[in-house]
Amino acid sequence: MRKAIATSLIVILFLPAIQQFTGFPKVSGLKGYFELPQKPKLTVKGIFQGTFQDSLNNWLEHHIGYRPDLVRLYNQFRYSLFDTVAAQSVVRGNDGFLYEINYIKALFGQDYVGDEQVAIHAAQLSDISHWLSLRNKYLIVLLAPGKASFFPEYVPDRYRASEINEQNDFAYASALTDKGVPVIHGNPWFSAMRDTSRHALFPKCGIHWSYYGLGLAFDSLINTMELISGRKWLDFSMKRIEVTHKLRSPDRDLWEGLNIIIKPDDFPMPYPEFNFQKTAVAPKVMVVADSYYWQWFGSGYATESFGEHSFWYYNEQIYPGDGSPPLERKNVDLLLRVLDNDFVIILLTDANMYRFGFGFVEQLHEAIQQHESLTESDLEELQKIISGIRSSTEWMNTVRQKAMDRGISEEEMLRLDAFWVLQNNKQQQKHD
């Protein structure tokens, strides 16, 4: 009997190693973003300094067999017995509701940027909106609702403030409205629908709006696009709404990020079938947004709604609607991209309004000011620079290579280089 027990224990101890090297049985990976350490290279220097041993130990720890299942078991133990979550910034609320901490801060106004910053952004957006309208182009700001603002009663007591301070989304909505900037304010709208809506507007264990709520928001967006442009763009409707406990991404994204074993007791979620009927030449649209836009863009609905379109994710990466590889925002000509669209849409939830527009508002405002400050002499000089670049085989080859590296057109790269030369020449003239 003792031998059998000892043999069983030895087999159990070797099971992780067997799984690690054979890959059998297959273990599903962990959810969320993290970087696994790379296997270190063996060097004499690394051995004598001890860095190789430390790196190897770290690599073995993260690649041991059954590790994902062991992590899930450990996280479940902490979650069930100590009410502790392993996912960064995730908060376990009452009755099993899950939040992210930034949404709670937004609810209580703990991230308010201040009256001065709101006024600056509102003035800049007013200037941008006016400048675009003169060119038959339009700006719309969609302030998406936040989960904590929609379900405030489930926020745990330890995160509740004694009072609600000035909130970014209400301050921005008021300031933008006063400046005449088209704005859709999600929080009061969704809260007013909460007790009368036929279908859930937010999930219990996810952070983003439901597909039904998404449909309502984009119906309002399309109506606003038509109202301010005076054109009919799209007939949009929702039909055959399936309500099911089989949740689709991202309705359970926070729970999945916890990497625990026992599935939560979610309520059923609605999944409408969206119907699109374009009634005119589809508009070109660029959307500067946070993750709330992924449901629309990633599901292909943006392609059904718009013509050429792009998703400026946190104003860092640009995802073209044609499926081509994403571009780095810093590598493109901002003003050229804006002028190539009919609509510029800024979409963000209340949890991200403390960094309103992710720098896009300031960058576009500055680009417009630089453009408007160009004199006739500057424009003539810019054309001379462009002609000079075109006449230089070596310079044009450099332009072509940079365009390939950045994933942009040759013409856009040419304009970027020419404008840089112009600005650099003007700076040198000031110092001479």
N, C-alpha and C positions, 0 to 999 in steps of 0.2 A: 504493500500500500504506500509506504513512504517513497519507494522508488518511483511509483506511478505519479505521485504528487510532485516529486522533484523533477521528473521528466517533463511533466506538464508545465511546470514553472519555467524550465529552460526553453521549451518550445515557445511559450508566450513571450519570453524575453527576446527571442530571435525573430518573432513575427514582424516587428517593424523593419528590421534589416532586410528580411526576405521581401517584404512589400516594396521597400525602397529600391531594391536592385532589380526586381522582376516586374514591378508595376502591376502586379496582380494581388488582390483584386483592385480594380480601378476605384479611386477615391475622388469624389467631386471636390473641386477646389473651394477656397474661401471666397466670400464676396467682399467687395470694397476695393479701395485703391491702396496698394502697398508694394514695396519693392523688395524682392527676394535677393539676398546677397549672392554674389557670383562666387564660383569655386575659385579659391586663391591659387596662384601659381607658386610652385615650390622654388624658392631661391635660398642660397646660402645666407644672404643678408637677412632675409625674412626669418630664417630659423634662429640665427644668433640674436636678433633683436626681439624675438618673440611675437612679431606681428603675424607670421604665417600660422602659428599655433592658434592665436586668437581668432584669426579669420576663418581657419578651418573648423574650429569649434562652432563658430557662429553659423557657418554654412551647413554643417551637419545638423545643428539644432533646427534649422528651418527646412531641411530636406529629409528628415527622418520619416520613415514609413508611418502611415496612418496619421500624420501630423494634423491635417485639416479636421479629421474626426475627433482627435484628442483636444484640439482647440475648441471645437464646438461643445464638447462635453464639459470642458473647464468653464467656458462662458455660460453654459446653461446652469451649472452649479452656482456660479456667482449671481446670475440673474434670478434664479428661483429662491435661493436661500438668503441672499444679502441685498437684493434689489439693486444690483450693480450692473451697468452695461459696459461692454468693452469698446464699443464704437465711439470714436472721438466726436464730441459735440452733441451726441444723441442723449435725450432726456426721456426717462420713463415716466409718463404721466399717470394720472388716476385711471382706473378701469382699463388698463392696458393700452391707453393711447400713447403714441410715441411722437416726440417733437425733436427739433434741433434747437439748440440754445439761442441762436440768432433770431429766431422767430419769436421767442419769448421776450428777448430784449426789445424787439420792435413793438410788441404788444404794450409794454409798459413804458415805452419812450426812453429806454436806457441807452439808446444809441443815437439820440437826436443830434443832428449836425449843427443846429443853431440857426437862428433867424437870418443871420448875415449870409451864410452859405446857401440857404434855400433861395434867398433873394438874388444872389449872384447867378445861380443856375437858372432861375426863372427868367432873368433878364437875358442871359445868353441864349436860352431856348427861344425866347421871343424874337431876338435878332435873327436866329437861324430860320425860324418858321417864316418870318417876313421875307428873308432873302430867297428862300426856296419858292415861296408863293409867287414871287416876281418872275420865276422861271417855270411856272406851272408844275411845281413839285411841292410835296406836302410832308409835314412832320406830324406824327401822332405819338403820344406817350400813353402807354398802357401800364397802370400801376396794379399789378396782380395782387390778389388777396393772399394773406398768409395763414397758415394752419392754426397758429396760436391765437390769432385774432378771430378766427372762425370758431374755434373750440376753446375759449378761455377758461371754462369751468373745469377742464381736466388737467390744467397746469398744476403740478404739485406745489404744496404750500411753501416749501423751502425756496422756490424760485419766484414766488409771488411778491410783487412790490406793494407797499402800503397804498400807493395811488398811481394812477396812470398819468404820466407826464406828456408833454408835447410829443406827438408822433410824427415821424418823417413823412409817412404817406399822406396824412391829412394836411400837413404843412405844404408839401409839394403840390398836392391837388389844388389847394386853395390859391397858392401863388401862381401856378400855371394858368388856372382859370382866369384869374385877374388880369393876366398878361395876354389872354386870348389864344393861348396854345391849346390845341385839341388834346384833351386828356380823358381817359377812361379810368375811373376810380373803383377798383375792385372790392376793397374791404367792406364799405357800407352797403354796396349792392349785394354781395354774397351773403352778408349777415342778415339783410332784410329778407332774403329768400330762404333762409335756413329752415324755418318752420313750415314753409309752404311748398318747397320744392318737391316734386314727385320723386326725385332721385338724389342720391348722395352727391354732394359737391366736393367733399374731401374724404379720403380713406382714413381708417383708424391707424394703420401701421405704415403709412407712406407719408411723404412730406409735400407732394405736388397735388395740384387740383385734379379732380376726377376727369375722365374723358367727357362726361356730360357737362361738367363745369367748364372745361376747355371749350366745348362746342358753343356754350352760351357766350363766353368771352369773345370768341372769334366771330360769332354772328354780330356782336356789338362792334367789333373792330371793322368788319367789312361794311357795316352800315355807316360807320364814321368815315371810312374811306370814300364811300359814295356821296355822303353828305357834303364833305368839304371840297371834293373835286367836281361835284355836279354831274357825275357820270355813273352809269349803272355798270358794275363790274362783274357781279357774280350772284347767282341764285344759290343760296346755301340753306340746307335743312338737315335735321336729324330724324331718322326713322328706325324702326325695328330695334328698339333699345333692349338689349339682353342684360338682365340682372342676374348675376351669378356669384357664387362663392369661389369660383376658379379665377382668382385675380390675375390680371395681366400687369406687366411692367408699365409704369413704376409704382403701382398701387400698394406694393408691399416692400418698397425699397429700403425703408429704415429697418424693418425687421430683418430683411436679408443681410443688411450690413452688420447686424448684431452677431451673426454666425453662431446661432444657437440651434438646438435640435427640435424642440417642441413648437409646432406651428401655432401662431396666435389665433385667438377667437375673433376673427375679423367679421364685420358685417358685409353683406353682399354689395357688390359695386356694379354700376351701370356701364354698359359698353354700347354706345349708339353706332349706327351705321350712318356715316356722313354722306350727304349727297351734294355734288358740285355740278353746277351748270354755268359755264362761262357765257356771258351775254355780250361781251365786247373783246377787243384786243386786250389780253390779260396784262395787268400792270407789272412793271419791274419794281421789285420790293427788296430792300435790305432791312434786316431786323437785328438790332443790337440788343442782346438779351442774355439773361442767365439761364439756368437749366430748365425753367418753366417752359421754354420754347421747344425743348427737345421732343416733347410728345407730338407736337404739330409737325416739326421739321423731319424728325427721324421716321415718322410713320408714313411719310410721303404726302401728307395733307397739304403742305405748302406748295408742292408741285401741282396739286389739283386746284389750288386756289389762285396762284399767281403765275406770271410769266417767268422771266428770268428772276432768280431770287438768290439771296445769300444770307447765311446766319453768322453774325459777328459774335461769337461766343465769348462773353465777358470782355469784348473788345480786344481779344488777344489772338484767337484763331478765327479765320474766315472760312466757313464751310460753304462752298458753292452748291447751288441747287442741282447742278448737273451730275453730281457724284464725283467730280474730280477731286484730287487731294486737297486738303485744307492749306490755306496760306497763312503766313504770319502777318498780323496786322501792320507791324512796323515796316514791312517790305512793300506796301502798296501806296499808291497816291490817293490819299483820303478824299480830296476834293473831286478828283476825276471819278472815283467810285460813286460818290454821292450824286454827282451830276448825271451819272449813267442810270439813275433810278427815278421812278415816279414817286415813290413813297419811302421815307425814312421813318422806321418805327423803333422806338425805344421801349422795351418791355422788361420789367423787373419786379420781383416780389418785395414785400415790405422788409424782409430780412436783409435785403441788399441795398436798401435806399440810403444807408449811411455812406455808401460809395456810389452815389447816383451816376448812372451812365458809364461807370468804370473808366473814366477819363475821356470818353468819346465826345461829350459836350464841349469840354474845354479845347480839345484838339480841333474839332470842326469849327468852333468859333474863331480860334486863332488862324486856321487855314483860310477862312472867309475874309478875315481882316487883312491878312497878307495879300490875298488876291485883290481885294478892293483897293489896297494901297498902291498897287502897281500903276505907274504912270504910262503914258504913251511911249515915252522913251524906254521905260523898262520892258514893255511888250516888244518893242522893236529890237532891243538888245537880246531878249529871250529868243526871238526868231533867228537872230544872227548866231547865237550859241547853238541852237538846234541845227542850223545849216552847217556850222563848223564841225559839229560832231558827225553829221551825216557824210561830210566830205573826207573825213579821216577814217581810213580803213581800220587802223589799229584801234581807234576809239570806239568805232561801231562794233568791232569784234568784242571789245570789253563790255559794251552795252548788251550785246546778245548773250554773252556768257552770264552776266549778272541777271538778266531776265530769266534765263533757264534755271539758274540757281534758286531764284525767288519764286518761280512758277507763275510769272506774270508776262504780259505781252511786251514785245520789243518797244512799241510805241509808249507804253506806260513807263518803262524803264528809261527811255530817252527823255521823257518829260521830267522825270525825277532828277536825272543827272543835270539836265539843262537848268532846272530851277535851282538846284544846289549851287551850280556855278554862278548863276545870277546873284543869289543871296551872298555868296562868298565874295564876289567882286564888290558888291555894295558895302559889305563890312570893311573890306580893305580900303575902299575910298574914304570911309569915315575916319579911319586911323591915319591916312596919309595927310 
